[in-house]
Amino acid sequence: MKILLVDNDRIFLSIMEKFLHSEGYDILSAPDGLSALDMARAHFPDFIFVDHVMPNIDGATLCRILRSDSRLDSSFIVIVSAIAVEEWHLYKNLDADAYMAKVPIERMKDLVREVIQDPASARKYCSAGNVIGMDQIRPRTITKELLSSKNHLNRLLNNIFEGVIELNSDCRIVYANPCAIELFGRSGTDIMGLHIHDLFHGAREKIDGLLEDRDGDTTSKFKGVPVSYRDKHLLLSHISLLNDEMHHFIIVNDVTDIRNNEDRLLATNNFLRSILDSSHSVSIISTDLEQNITFWNKGSERLFGYKAEEVVGKEKISVLYPSSQEMARAGEIREAMKEKSIPVSFELKEVTKSGTEIWVKVHASPRINERGEICGVLGIGEDITESKRLSDELMRSEERYRSVLEANPDPVILYDMEGKVLYFNPSFTEVFGWTLEEKIGKKMDHFVPERNWPETKEMIEKVKRGKAFSGIETQRYSKNGDIIDVSISASTYTDDSRKPMGSVINLRDITHQKKLEQQFFLAQKMESIGTLAGGIAHDFNNLLMGILGRVSLMSSDFAPSHAYAEHFSAIENYIRSATSLTQQMLGVSRGRKFEAHAIDVNDLLLTSATMFGRTKKEIRILTDFHDPSPIVTGDRSQIEQVLLNFYVNAWQAMPGGGELFLETRIVQLADADTKAYGADPGSYARISVADTGGGIDADSLPRIFDPFFTTKERGRGTGLGLASAYGIIKNHSGIITVSSEVGKGSTFHVFLPLTDEKPEHHEVTTEKEAAKGFGTVLLVDDEEMIIEVGQAMLEKLGYHVLTADGGEQAVQMVKDRHHEIDLVILDLVMPGMKGEEVFDRIRAFQPSMPVLLSSGYALDGKTADWINRACGGFIQKPFAISDLSQALRNMLDASKPDPAG
């Protein structure tokens, strides 16, 4: 058996639920009449116990609604009331099956059990006018007073001429007074529980807007919302009750008669319209709040060309305004006028039927209805096109000069004859920081650095004499105190009678230009120094070649145990140290880029830093590498040399220990970023090496890459490390920069072009021992000293030697004796015929002839590429006899025919 309990007393409801459930019944419960109505219609219970006093449809109303539903005819309905003794005379009209007083809970259980077990007896007892359990309660004075107050309120609601409906928090109807029921033309039971939208199908947005308009202090807002219901015009107002349930009261007024009266007023309006229509000299246009045209007089027809029947009912903006800008401005003016409810005057551009744009002076006033509300706008307009044209022409003339100044990319300042500011252009504010509002009418004496005052006074005097000047380079302060390099041009300006009125000053910011010039001069200086260093290194290498060759020859004649052996070894070590110095000088000149491969930048930094860190434990190395690793093309050993130079400099700048930061990034450099360095724009790998050392002072920083310049104490550096690094990076088509501040450390940035090649695995090769040889070698060199020592070294190794002191002689010897010659050792840099030309002519005559190239210069990228294409070998001067032996064996072995072929 299914039983529905309906009571807003949750404690009572919970106790009765547990009790009936223990009796074996299927229990449903609801806290108010509305949810009980939904539950009854969904489950059709056998018994329904309904509390008389409840929110959201009381017990009496719920009972009437349930009884009107034929599907619930078999449900036994019991009205339960705590005020039964005070209101017993009302129950006989509720059409329930039984009526029960709400007595103490234990007795209540017995009464409920008796009704469920014998419903027929309960119905018979109550039909005789009795209330079950009435004998156990007494009338209460306070309850009677409350009921009296409630009955008074009900009588008031039942007799007022406005409809009143109550909505719960879900906007469902839980109460409707008789007037509301009459207005809707439906029974009370028919509309109970309906959603408010179901009652007003076509006014959903208006209803939602009405319900959202609520106060936070429970006061009412009677803002009427007009809606249509069948053949009636209704006006809805809203009262929000901020109780626990958040209920709404809707006041419904029938305004059908009022609307009909408005129609009668229309005839009167037509009469007034005829009066306005009689004016032909001005345009008179009326619109509603949506800007739809409601009146268009004869003057409007004459001015705009449209007949009234063509435009009335259309939106004024879409008819008259030629652009979205004019539309927007007209809309803003109308909104401002409606908000302030005052007349306004304004000028607007409008368009006629023929497409002609005209200017109209409009005097607009809000139209007020009988309720004091703004219902539209009345506008009176006159054509001012011609006067506007004349005024605009004068304004354009003035603006033309202003636009020229404001479009000028250079800062411009206008002074009066007393040197007070009249005008800044936007570029002046952008470069120097001051705005016109800050300085207008004031002098700019603090604008000029003290050291630039003498030349500035000369400029001022020249301008006062009416003389113009241009391109004078000087300096000026910015608002934040920075000194900016500028190029100044100035002249006077006059009035119509040629009387001087002041001066106009053009200040071109040349800071970037100056920086580019410095960078260009540095590049030129490094190029010149590199050329000089390369020449010196070449000659020095030839001398070292002679010395090292002689020592190698001498030492080979003595056993390791001989007393001279130690001296020979020391001399060779000194020569190799000197060779290291010339290698740095060659790095300054051309960078020795002769083994270019794809390099994994992250791997290179990690490898070099790990090696450095093992020996310098006091330095903490931190890394932040780009993922994926940038890949560049270059000579790994040379780039590694650059990095080691940075590491050593950082270590020496941090004698007490510190931190070394290594970072890689992929960046895009524009033409403006690379032009001063002679590099191409594009994608670059940026390697940054930063330390926490003492930094470099401002005077030393511009010279940091100069050869032989060093800030270290004597014996700690030659001043070639960074100069060599500059040359190496330059030769790799890259860029190297440095930033530093005393006390804040230094940061070196290296930019190398990215490549799509895959990096090769880097293997460390071990030096092989010298080996004897045989065959005939043609030695070609313009230096007699090199010929002598080279011939001696070759003969010591077992080779027969032919010599030539120039290219012409070498080519002729190959032609005459090529059957004898097994290999040619060719110097690349000689007077007369250059080494490359000699090589090409030998190969043209004898394509398979092995040629070992040699030079005291380092190879630049172009020469190295040529050697790789020509499949020639190379040996750098100076070299020892063991180096020469190994190079010859490699060349001769490579030239032997393949046995398998």
Residue, then its C-alpha position, 0 to 999 in steps of 0.5 A: m500500500k502506498i501512502l503520501l505524507v504532506d507536511n512542512d514540519r520536517i520533524f513531524l514528517s520524519i517521525m511519521e515516515k519511520f512509523l509507517h515504514s515500520e508498519g510495512y507501508d510504502i511511504l512518499s513524503a512532500p514538504d509543500g503542496l506544489s511538490a505534493l501535487d507533482m508526486a501525487r500525479a506521478h505515483f497515484p498513492d492509496f492514502i494522502f495525509v495533507d497538512h492544512v497550513m503549508p507553503n506553495i499551495d495550502g492543504a485546502t487548495l491542494c485537496r480541491i486540485l487533487r479532487s479535480d483530477s479523475r486519476l486520483d479518484s481512488s485516493f483516500i485524502v485526509i486533511v490534518s490540521a493543528i488548528a482544527v478546533e479553531e477552523w472546524h467549520l471550514y472543513k466540510n467544503l474541502d471535499a476530503d474523505a476525512y479530517m484529523a486534528k494534529v494531536p501529540i505524536e504518539r496519539m497521532k500514530d494511533l489515529v493514522r493507523e486507525v484510518i488506514q485500517d478502517p477508512a470507511s469508518a473514518r469517512k462515515y465519522c467525518s461526514a457526520g461533521n466530526v473531526i478525528g481527534m478533536d476531543q484531544i485539543r483545545p482552542r488557542t487564543i493566539t492561533k485564533e488571532l493569527l487566523s483572524s489576521k489571515n482571514h482578513l488578508n484573504r478577504l482583502l485579496n479576494n476583493i481587490f480589483e487587481g489580480v494577484i498570483e504567487l510564484n514559488s522559487d521555480c516560478r510555478i503558480v501556487y496562489a491566484n486570487p479571484c480577480a486573477i482567475e477571472l482575468f485569465g478566464r480559467s479555473g483556479t485548479d487549472i492554473m495551480g502549479l503552472h509555470i508562469h511561462d505556460l500562462f504567457h507563451g509569447a512574453r517569455e523575455k519580458i517575464d524573465g526581465l520582470l522577475e530578475d528585477r528584485d530588491g535586496d531589502t524586500t521592497s517592491k518595484f512596480k515597473g509595469v511590463p505590458v503583455s497580451y493575454r487573449d484579447k486583453h492588454l495586461l500590465l504586470s508588476h513584480i513584488s519579490l519576497l526575500n524569504d527562505e523560499m524566495h517567492h514572487f508576487i505578480i500584480v496583474n492589471d487589465v489595461t485594455d481600456i487604457r489602450n483603447n483610449e490611446d487609439r482615440l488620442l491618435a486622431t488628435n495627434n494627426f491634427l497636430r501632425s498637420i500643423l508641423d507638416s505645414s512648415h517647409s523651411v525646416s525639416i521636422i522628424s519624429t522617431d520612437l525609442e527604437q529610432n523608427i520614423t513616426f513623422w516626416n514633414k514637408g520640409s524633410e521631403r524638400l531637404f532629403g528628397y523622400k516622400a513621407e510614405e517612403v520613410v515613415g516606419k523605417e529606421k532613421i539611422s539606416v535612411l539618413y546616415p552615410s557611415s557607421q561612424e555617423m550612425a554611432r555618433a547619432g546613437e550616442i547623442r540620442e542616448a545621452m539626451k534620453e538619459k538627461s531628458i533635456p534638448v540638445s543641438f548638434e551637427l551631423k552629416e546625413v545623406t539625401k535620396s539622391g546620395t548627396e551628403i549634406w550637413v544638418k544642424v539638428h535641434a532635438s528634444p525628447r518627446i514625453n508621454e502622459r505618464g511623464e516617460i520619454c517615448g521618442v525624439l523630435g528633431i528640427g534640422e536645417d541645412i548648413t552644408e555651405s557654411k560647414r564647407l567654408s568652416d571645414e576648409l579653414m580647419r583643414s588648412e590648419e590641420r594640414y600643417r599639424s598633420v605634417l608635423e605629427a607624421n614626422p618620424d623625427p621629434v619636432i618642437l616649436y618655441d615662441m620668441e621667448g623660448k617657451v614651448l608651443y608644441f611637441n609632436p608625438s615623436f618628441t614624446e616617444v623619444f624624450g618622454w615629456t608630453l605637451e601638457e607637461k611643458i607647454g608655455k615653459k622653457m626647456d633649459h634643463f633639456v640641454p646637457e651642461r657640456n653642450w650649452p656653448e654650441t647650443k647658445e650658438m644655435i639659438e643666436k643663429v636662429k634669432r638672426g633668421k638663419a636656418f641650419s641642419g645636421i648639427e650633431t649634439q646631445r640632449y637629455s630625456k625625461n628620465g635623465d638618459i643622454i640621447d645623441v641627436s642631429i639638430s635642424a632649425s629655422t624660424y617661422t613667421d606670420d602672414s606679414r613675415k614677422p618672426m613668431g618663433s622657431v621650429i626645431n627638428l631633433r633626429d635621434i641618431t643613437h642607433q646610427k651612432k651605435l651602427e657606426q661604432q659597430f661598423f668601425l669595430a668591424q673595419k678595425m678588426e678586419s684591418i687588424g686581422t689582415l695585419a695579424g695574419g701577415i705577421a703570423h705567416d712570416f712568424n710561422n715560416l721562421l718557426m718552420g725553419i727552427l722546428g725543422r732544424v731541431s727535428l732533424m738534429s734531434s733525430d740524430f741523437a738517442p733519447s738518452h743523449a745529453y742534448a735530447e732534453h734541450f731538443s725537447a725543450i726547444e720543440n716545446y717552446i716552438r709549439s708554445a710560439t705556434s699556439l700564439t701564432q694560431q691565436m693570431l691566425g684566429v684573429s685574421r681568418g678563424r682557421k675554418f677548414e673542418a666544417h661539420a654540423i655541430d650539436v650546440n648543447d652537446l658542445l657546451l655540455t662537453s666543454a663545460t664538463m671538462f672545464g668544471r673538473t679542473k675548476k671545482e670552485i666554479r658552479i656551472l648552471t645550464d639552461f638549454h633550448d630543446p631541441s638542441p640548435i644545430v650549426t655548421g662549423d669547426r668544432s675545435q675552434i668553437e670549443q676554443v671560443l668557449l674555453n676563452f669565455y670560461v677562463n676569462a670568467w674563472q679569472a674574474m671570479p678568484g673567490g669562486g662564483e657561478l657560470f651560466l650557460e644558455t642556448r636559444i633559437v632566435q630570429l635576427a632581422d636585417a637591422d640586427t645583423k647589418a652592422y656586423g656584416a651578417d645575414p638576417g635569419s635563424y640563429a643559435r644564440i649561445s650565452v655565457a654569463d659570470t658573476g665576476g667583477g665585470i668590465d668598466a665602461d672604458s675598457l668594454p669597447r676595446i675588449f676584442d682588440p688584439f693584445f688588449t688585456t685588463k689582466e696583470r702581467g703574465r696572465g694573458t696575451g690579449l689574443g683570446l677574445a680577439s681570436a674568438y672574434g675572428i673565429i665567430k666572424n669567419h663562421s658568419g656569426i656575431i659576437t657581443v658582450s655586455s658588462e657592468v662593474g660589480k655585476g658580471s659579464t655576459f658574452h653572446v655568440f650568434l651562429p647561423l642554424t643548419d638543417e644538417k644532422p650533427e656528426h659523431h665526434e671522435v678523438t683521433t690519436e697521433k700516429e708515429a712518424a714512418k719512413g717513406f720512399g719515392t720522389v717529392l716535388l717541394v714548392d715554396d718561395e721561401e729559401m729557408i723552407i726549401e732548405v729545411g723541408q728538403a732535409m726533413l724529406e730526405k731524412l724520411g727517405y724521399h728523393v726531393l725536387t724543389a721549385d721556388g715558384g709556381e711557374q717553375a713547379v708547373q713546368m717541372v711537373k710537365d717535364r718530369h711527371h713520371e718521376i714525381d710521386l707527390v707535390i708539396l705546394d705552398l698556397v701563398m706565393p708571389g706571382m702564380k698563386g697556389e690555387e692556380v698552380f694546383d689547378r694547372i698541375r691537376a689539369f695536366q696530371p689529374s691523379m697527381p697527389v698534392l699536399l698543400s701547406s701554408g703559414y696562413a690559416l685557411d678561410g672558409k672559401t679556401a677550405d671548401w676549395i681544398n675539400r672539393a679538390c680532394g687535396g690534403f693540407i698541413q699547417k706550418p710550422f710542422a715537425i718531421s713526424d707531422l710531415s711523415q704522417a701527412l705524406r703517408n696519408m696522401l700516398d696511401a689515399s692515391k694508391p689504386d683499390p686492389a679490389g678494383 
